[in-house]
Each structure stands twice: as structure tokens, then as C-alpha cells.
Amino acid sequence: METSILTSKGQLLIPKRLRNKYGIKSGVKVAFLETPQGLIVKAMDENFFNQFVGMFKDEAPSLDEYKAWKREEKAKEEKTATKSMRKR
């Protein structure tokens, strides 16, 4: 069993052995799933999203559409941040 300490900022360090084993790299978002047995932490990688394929049929975007949408969202955020920095 691995352990970690929650910081005063609410941050947890995932032990290196577990990050390597489950492919959790810097910058990867993780999902916290509540179960009757406790909390599960899962990397929100391609495998995470693949488990939902077909659940909503035509209602949900494909993984490629989602990734494209996230790239556009990030570009808009960076553009907004750049404008904010120029005003200072």
C-alpha cells in the first residue's frame, strides 16, 4: 500500500511507482470517482474516454472531436491570457 499526505493547498502527490504503472504523466487530468468502498483516482487519458464510447450514441462527440474542442478551448484561453498580460 502506498500513502501520501494532503497539503494545506489540497494537493496530493501520487507515488512515482503508481504514476509509472498507470501512465499518469505531468499535466494529465485525473478523475475522482466515489464508490461505496472509497475513492478511486483514474487518469483521464484515451482509455478513460474509450469506456464511454457508445453510451450516448449521436449525442456525445467522438474522442477526436473532443480533443479538437479542447485544443480550441486552450487556444482561446491562451489568447485571452496574452491580451491580459499586454494590458499590464
C-alpha positions, 0 to 999 in steps of 0.5 A: 500500500502506498500513502501520501499526505494532503497539503494545506493547498489540497494537493496530493502527490501520487507515488512515482511507482503508481504514476509509472504503472498507470501512465499518469504523466505531468499535466494529465487530468485525473478523475475522482470517482466515489464508490461505496468502498472509497475513492478511486483516482483514474487518469483521464487519458484515451482509455478513460474516454474509450469506456464511454464510447457508445453510451450516448450514441449521436449525442456525445462527440467522438474522442477526436472531436473532443480533443479538437474542442479542447485544443480550441478551448486552450487556444482561446484561453491562451489568447485571452491570457496574452491580451491580459498580460499586454494590458499590464 
